[in-house]
Amino acid sequence: MKVIISLLGCVLVSLIGCEKIDLPPDVPNCVKKLIRNSTGAPQAVWKYQYKKETVYLVIPDCCDQYISLYSSNCSFICAPSGGLTGKGDGKCPGFYQEATDGVLIWKAE
């Protein structure tokens, strides 16, 4: 019975676009959901330390979109760059100067 439930779960997961994603174990589930988003899935996700907090920079899959910064609970913080002007939303202009310990945690293949 467990095998049947597992197989049905795998079929359901594949229908909604959840592939196996190799991520560090400390990546929050909400960040995994951002990556698995079948419409508008990101090109890459970076992990940084910013203002004494772990944050995730989500690089969009195409042009003229904001590069979004999220907290570890996936609350949107700001868009430090991207968009039509390339300068983001102006809410965290010093992000790239202040952020430290940048690590690429996921990249689309």
C-alpha positions in Angstrom: 0.0 0.0 0.0 2.8 2.4 0.8 4.4 1.7 -2.6 1.1 2.6 -4.4 0.8 5.8 -2.4 4.4 6.7 -3.1 3.9 6.1 -6.8 0.7 8.1 -6.9 2.5 10.9 -5.0 5.4 10.8 -7.6 2.9 11.0 -10.5 1.1 13.9 -8.9 4.4 15.7 -8.2 5.5 15.2 -11.8 2.3 16.7 -13.1 2.8 19.9 -11.1 6.4 20.2 -12.2 8.4 19.1 -9.1 11.7 17.6 -10.2 14.4 16.4 -7.9 16.4 19.4 -6.9 19.8 19.0 -5.4 20.1 21.8 -2.7 22.0 22.2 0.5 19.9 20.8 3.5 19.6 24.2 5.1 17.6 25.7 2.2 14.1 26.6 3.4 11.1 24.8 1.8 9.7 28.1 0.6 12.9 28.7 -1.4 12.5 25.2 -2.9 9.0 26.1 -3.9 10.3 29.2 -5.7 12.7 27.1 -7.7 10.0 24.5 -8.5 7.6 27.1 -9.8 6.7 25.8 -13.2 5.7 29.2 -14.5 8.5 31.7 -14.1 11.0 29.4 -12.5 14.2 31.2 -11.8 17.5 30.9 -13.7 19.6 30.8 -10.5 19.3 31.3 -6.7 22.1 32.7 -4.6 22.4 32.6 -0.8 23.9 35.7 1.0 24.3 37.2 4.4 22.7 40.7 4.4 22.1 42.9 7.5 22.8 39.9 9.8 20.2 37.7 8.0 20.4 34.8 5.5 18.7 35.9 2.3 18.1 34.4 -1.1 18.6 36.3 -4.4 16.4 34.9 -7.1 17.6 35.5 -10.6 14.7 35.5 -13.1 14.7 33.3 -16.3 14.6 36.2 -18.7 15.2 39.8 -19.3 13.7 43.0 -17.9 12.5 41.3 -14.7 13.4 42.3 -11.2 16.1 40.2 -9.4 14.2 39.5 -6.2 15.6 39.3 -2.7 13.8 37.1 -0.1 14.2 36.5 3.6 14.7 32.9 4.8 10.9 32.6 5.3 10.4 33.9 1.7 9.1 37.3 2.5 10.0 39.6 -0.3 12.6 42.2 0.8 13.4 44.1 -2.3 14.6 44.0 -5.9 18.2 45.2 -5.8 18.6 45.2 -9.6 16.8 44.2 -12.8 13.6 45.6 -14.3 13.5 48.0 -17.2 16.1 50.4 -15.8 18.4 47.6 -14.4 18.4 49.4 -11.0 15.7 47.3 -9.3 12.9 48.9 -7.2 15.2 51.2 -5.2 14.4 49.7 -1.8 17.9 48.3 -1.2 20.4 50.1 -3.3 23.4 49.0 -1.3 22.7 45.3 -1.4 25.6 44.3 -3.7 28.0 46.3 -1.6 26.8 45.1 1.8 25.9 41.4 1.1 28.6 38.9 2.0 29.2 35.1 1.7 27.5 34.7 -1.7 27.0 31.1 -2.6 25.2 29.8 -5.7 22.8 27.2 -4.4 20.9 26.4 -7.6 21.2 27.0 -11.3 18.8 25.9 -14.1 20.2 23.4 -16.5 
